């Protein structure tokens, strides 16, 4: 495989990258976005040190999450329908229920007994999208705030899920309060610089709070071919066990645990619980 040295790995800084996958046309099942309609060529490169994957192309996707993503993914009238379908899934077929149950289990042991005995625990869900996560956590007594750059997602969070919501780009947001839990559910893979995004979350985290991140697992998916959803064009990054640990370290967090699973939807996923590194200053 060709060694690519024009960029460095965002997670570990290594400059030795190999081409893992090349696409000359969209793979079957990939959402068609306006920016990718004309000339489609991209490659996925992999870091030889930590196994991290990065997607490289010259198409302009700069307005994807403020304009095109919701319409292309859910259709003009499919937002509510998709939400209804997901929340009606049986627990054993729901990625979201499994996610919430794991967070509740972790919080019971590591957060609630220490800091939230006399109040509702609070969550900031960054990139809230359909808001199925906060819908489920609300049932368990958590007070959620949704953040999304698309006003349609914010309207849905406020009026359907009935939680607080902020229409904002997380990178541009300076004050939303402090929270016991900040979640990035399948979000960090969508941004160019996941290290900077995760590092910014420290300023919104309560003392004793934690971060939950959920990311596509490239190590498990790559062996099954280039058509895997984990490598679709909207993912700038696809992670490995080593690169998720490096992501946390470079962002000023320590890893409490990392877990690998295949979800009911068949997605290969890495999830991790992080806490602020006491040796790092905000």
N, C-alpha and C positions, 0 to 999 in steps of 0.2 A: 504493500500500500504506500501511496505517496505521503511523504512528510510535509506538512504545511507549517510554515514558520512566520506567517504574516500577522498572526494574532496570538495572544496568550490566553490560557485558561482563566476564566473569571474566578474559579474557586481556589486553585492552588498556585496560579501564576506561571505554570510551566509553559514554555513556548514550543514544545514539541507536540504537534498534533498530527493525527493521521486521518485521512478521509475514510469514513466508515460507510456512508451511504451517499449516492448521487441520484438526484431526481431531475429528469428532463420534462416531466409532466406531473400533474397532481396525482397522488395515489388514490385508489378507489376508496371512497368514503370520506375523504377530506372535504371540509366545508370550502365552498368556492367564495372567495372574497373578491371585492371589486379590484383591489390592488394587484391580484394575481391572475387576472383574466387574460392579459396580453402575452407577455413573454415569461414563461415559467422555467426557471432553472435555479436549483439550489443544491447545496451539499451539506451533509452533517459530518462534522469533524469530531474526533475523540482525543482527549488528552491521554498521552501515554503514561503519565504519572498517576493520576487519580481516577481515570476512567470516565471523566465528565464529557458529555456530548454538547455541541453547540451547532445551531443551524446558521448557515451563511448564505445570503443571497443579496441581490441589488434591487429588489422590488421595494417600493415605498409603502410601508405599513404604518406610518407615523400616526394616522388618524383612526386606526382600526378600532380601538376600544371606546372612542367617543362617538363613532358614527356607524361603522359597518358591522361590528361583531354581533350585536344583539339581533339585528335584522337578518343577517346571513345565517346565524346559528338557529334562531327560533322562528323566523318569519315575522311578517307584520302583525300577525294575531296569535302567534304560538307561544308567547311568554307565559300566559296564564295556563294554557293547556299543558305545557311541559311541567310547570310547577305542580299542577293538580295530579299529573301522572306520577311524578316522583314521590309526592307525599302519600300517595295511595298504595305504594309498593309494600308488600309484606316485609317485615323486618329482616328476614333472612335473604331477601333479594335487594336490599337497599344499601348502597354504599354510604349514604348519608346517616342512616341509623347506626351502622357499624362505627362510623367516625364519631358520632355523638356519644355512643356508649363507651368508647375507648377514652374519650376526653373526660367524661364524667367519672370513670374509674380512676384515672390519674389525678383528677382534681380532688377527689375524696381523700386520697392518701397524701397529697402534696400541697394542697391549697386551702381547702375549705376549713379544715380543723384549725389552721394557723391564723388565717386572716379574715375570714368571712362569716364568723359565727353569728353576728348580729345584723347582717344585711344581705341583700341579694348580691351574688357575685356578678361581675360585669364582663362583657365581651365586646371587643371591636373586631368585626369581621371585614377584612380588607379584600376588596374585589368580591363583593357579596353576591352579585349576579342574581340568580333566581331566589335567593334568600331562604332556601330550604333548610340550611344549617341553623340559622337563627330561629326559624319556625319550630324546629325540633327542640332546640335548647331552651326556648321560652317555656315549653311544657314542663321543664325540669327546674323552673324557678330562676333562670338566668336572665339578666337584663342586657339586651343586646343593642349594639349600634352598628348599622350597616354602612359601609363606605363603598361607593362605586362611581366611576367617572361618567357613566351613562345615566341621564336623567330618567329614563324609563325604568331602569333597575331600582333607582331611588324611590320613584313614585310607587312601584310595586311593594317595596319594603315598608314604606310608610302606610300605605292604604290597604294592602292585603295582609301582610304579616303583622302590621301594626307595631313596628319597632322604630326607634330613632334611626335616622338615616342622614348621611352627608353625601352630597354630590361633589366629588373632588378627586383629583389626581393625588394619590398618596404622597408623591414626591413634592407636591406643591403645598401640602397641608401642614400648617405649623401648630395648630392648637385644636384638639378635639377632646381633651380631657385625658384622664388616666384610667387604666383598665386592669383587671386581674388576669385576663386572658386576651391575647391578640392572636388571631388566626389568619393564616394564609393557606386557604384550601385550594390547591391547584391554581396558584396565582403566580408564584415567583418564577415559574418557567416561562411566563408570558412577557417578562420585562427584560430589557437589555442588560441591566445591572442588578441582579438579585442581591448581591452583597450590600450595595448601598440601600436598597429598599429594606432589607432585614435590619440593617444597622439603625436606620431611622426609627424603627419601632421601639427602640429602647426608651426614647423620650416620652412615650405614651404608656409605659408599663408601670403598674404599681409595684412598690416594694413587695417582694415575696410572690409576685405574679410570674406567669410563664407564657411562652410562645408555643403555638402548635403550627407546624408546617407539614404540608402534604404535597408530594412531588412525584412526577412520573419516574419510574424505575427503568432506566435505559439498559442496565446490565441484564435484566431479565427479559426485556422485550427485543433486544437487538438480534437475538438468535432466531427469532421467528419471522424475520424478513422486514423489508422496508415499508410494508403496508400497515404496520402497527400504528394505532392512534397516538401512542406516546411520541412519535416523531413527526406529527402533522405540522404544517407550516406555522401555526400560531404559537408553537413552542420554540422559543429562542434557545432554551436550555433543557436538557434531559439529564437526570442525575444518576450517580452511583452511590454506594454506601460510603466510599471515601470522600466523594465530592460534597455530599451533604454535611459530612463532619467538617470539612474545610470551610464550607459556606458559613457554618455556625461560628467557627473559630475566627474567621476574618471579619465577621460582623459584630464581634464582641460578646458572644454567648458561649455557654458551656452546654454540652449535650447531656440531657438526663437519660434519654434512651432513643434509639433508632429501631424501627421495625420495618420489615419487608412483608408485603402481602399481595395476593391477587384478589381483587375485590369481586363482589357478585357481578358487576358489570363486565368483568374480565380484564379490567385495567390493572397493569402492574404498577404498584405504588410503594413509595417510601414515605413513612411518616415519622416525625420526630418531635419530642418535647424538649424545649430549650429554656434555660434560665440565664439571667444576666451574669456575665463573668465579673466577679467582684474585683478582679485585678484591673479591669478596664474602666476608664473614666468616661462619662457621658460627654 
